[in-house]
Amino acid sequence: MTDILKSITDDLPKVIEDATFEGANIVLYTSSKEFFKTGEPKIKEIVDRIKKRIELRADKSILASENETEKTIRGIVPEEAEITNIIFDIQRSTVVIEAKKPGLVIGKQGSILNDIKKSTMWSPVVQRSPAIPSLIVEKIRSVLYANNNYRRKFLNDIGKKIYTDWTSEKMDMWVRITALGGGRQVGRSCFLLHTPNSKILLDCGINPAASEGSEKFPYLNVSEIGDINTIDAVIITHAHLDHCGLVPYLYKMGYRGPTYMTAPTRDIAALLALDFVEVAYKQASSPLYKSDDIREMVRHSICLDYGEVTDITPDIRITLYNAGHVLGSAQIHINIGNGLHNLVYGGDTKYAKTRLLDPAVNYFPRIETLIIESTYGSKNDILPSRQEAEEKFIELAKKTIERKGKILLPELGLGHAQETALRVEEAVRIGKLPKIPVYLDGMIWDINAINTAYPDFLSSSIRNQVFQDNNPFLSDFLKRVGSPTERKEILEGGPCIIIATSGMLAGGASVEYFKQLADGPNNLIVFQCYQAVGSLGRRVQEGEKEIYTSQDSGGEKIIVKMQVETLSGLSAHSGRNELMQYVSRMNPKPKKIIINHGESSKCLDLASSLYRLNRVETSVPKNLETIRLK
Ligand SMILES: [Zn+2]
């Protein structure tokens, strides 16, 4: 037993059968029913002293039988809670109750859970079943349940590692950060955070617009990384492929450490990675990794809620904060060396309220260094207001519908597509647009379903709608496209709005629609998200009228006669003004700002403006450059 576990159990009555770690959390198993029911105050005393989370659970020997427990649960929980599944994890003495209305399982101030606990000795965990059935959510949960034994050992090993140096003297401390991808570019975001005790990857993405291997992936072959298993942890800000697309590959290469992220990020990252593999198969190229590697990522995931503080190595403690960018997107606050240095890595942020999400948080307990994106970082990236952009869209859409055209909105499956779906649904519902069908193709529907599983991560207004049984994702106006036949019917039918992935016309359903709709002058395509240099979307956006689907010969030739428009005010990224405001209203103020995730000129432009306005040191690392923070 490690020192910390021993010191805790020595402090308690002799009724603790086992003490283990679940990541940074400590779990005690007691064989005394009496202590299980009444021991909380004693445990709380220890928590206050050592400032670590401790959970008390019952030892296997005193648990009620599974049958009896299920009966008790169904007896106590009101029927309106709509329990969909009850799953027992005997290794951890926990029982997962999946329900459509988790609040009714919990009861007032947890009263129902408490009753279940005291009468069965099992520790109940409540999970929301998505309002729209989601195969991927079910699949991921079943992978986790099926690997209970493995997970218990894996989480215990992480705990041991975190607490090895718990009492040891502090060694000479330094902190440095290396840009492995995303330096002066959009795509393949990846940083290595390095201290004497820890090696952490912050994001590990691919560059979807690059076709060459050397440009597509972060520089993981640098000497600082060496053996992949010397990496202690990977932390993912959000589920876009340019931030997490390479994570399953790490597992393919033998990495067996944890990946930290929010639960929606885990689900969507797995979904996007599976799609990435499928697209590769369809293009008859061999995929970078297989679904087994994606399963390894899920098996080794540790999910955190916003605001949950967690040690991940002996000298690094992290907290995730809302980034406002897409469902589950997080900024990572990293406390290094027990307060010696505080770093915030923003990933992609939106510092404005949208329909789907609240704005990015910019108040932190402490911050010395900030890493900020600059997708729209140049002086010229003044985005029009949301309202202006929304009105412009309505105007464009109306004209297209009048001339009997179809409207194609290529979207990233995640985040932006949901925002667009909610906006278009509202316009049709309240009569701003004629009652035409709104089709969702590609994986947008699946991600809508994941949205309904995690209302706690949505904006307060959408969350309230969901809690009041008025879930906007369930609107009758939103129609799912499930088969090639349906796609054909849509193309042959009347005016409609089609929201389809991918956002940059880089494969996926949007390209199929584009091929069919491009030569119709009555049709309209509206780009609303970032188009990477070199992507098909960027070329259409820039006005090319004769285009080959792939840049090398052999691609299909497309003649573009449809109306091409760009609406930039609806981005899931902060515009220039929002980036500047995010920093100027930040509390406390960082001493150093590192700018990444933008074309070179935009990074440099934002850096010089931030320096002039805030008198703060800025740097714009190229890939492979290292900055010493301490
Ligand atoms: Zn993103």
Residues whose N, C-alpha, C, O or C-beta is under 5 A from the ligand:
A	BS01	ZN	H240 D348
